[in-house]
Amino acid sequence: MPSAPDNEQLIVGLAVAGIVILAYSVLVAQQLLLGASVVAWLLGLYLLWRFIRAHERIAAALEARNRDE
């Protein structure tokens, strides 16, 4: 299933934010784990969002199937 344009923009935005955070933590703060932990939280939130969206699509498909029966 192809991604929606807003989903692609979200992925690109999160990737850019993660790179900026990692670059800041390494170059300015000189603490790699600080940046890595923030990026891990961003990744976790993104995966949670995808999980919720997948369940919404499954529920919508089941409701549509039950209406047709």
C-alpha positions in Angstrom: 0.0 0.0 0.0 1.6 3.3 -1.0 2.1 6.0 1.6 0.0 9.1 1.6 1.8 12.4 0.9 1.4 13.6 4.5 2.9 10.3 5.7 5.9 10.8 3.5 6.3 14.4 4.8 6.1 13.1 8.4 8.8 10.6 7.7 11.1 13.1 6.1 10.5 15.6 8.9 11.3 13.1 11.6 14.4 12.0 9.8 15.6 15.6 9.4 14.8 16.3 13.1 16.7 13.1 14.1 19.8 14.1 12.1 19.7 17.6 13.5 19.3 16.4 17.1 22.2 13.8 16.7 24.4 16.5 15.0 23.7 18.9 17.9 24.4 16.3 20.6 27.7 15.2 19.0 29.0 18.6 17.9 27.8 21.0 20.5 26.8 19.1 23.7 29.4 16.3 23.0 27.0 13.7 24.5 26.0 11.1 21.9 23.7 9.2 24.2 21.6 12.3 24.8 20.8 12.7 21.1 20.4 9.0 20.6 17.8 8.8 23.4 15.8 11.7 21.9 15.9 10.0 18.5 14.8 6.7 20.1 11.8 8.5 21.6 10.9 10.0 18.3 11.1 6.6 16.6 9.0 5.0 19.4 6.3 7.7 19.0 6.3 7.2 15.2 5.9 3.4 15.6 3.1 3.9 18.1 1.4 6.3 15.7 1.7 3.7 12.9 0.3 1.0 15.2 -2.7 3.0 16.0 -3.3 4.0 12.4 -3.1 0.3 11.4 -5.7 -0.7 14.0 -8.0 2.1 12.8 -7.8 0.8 9.2 -8.5 -2.7 10.4 -11.5 -1.6 12.4 -12.8 0.5 9.5 -12.5 -2.5 7.1 -14.3 -4.8 9.5 -17.1 -2.3 10.0 -17.5 -1.9 6.2 -17.5 -5.7 5.8 -20.2 -6.1 8.5 -22.3 -3.4 6.9 -22.3 -5.2 3.6 -23.4 -8.5 5.1 
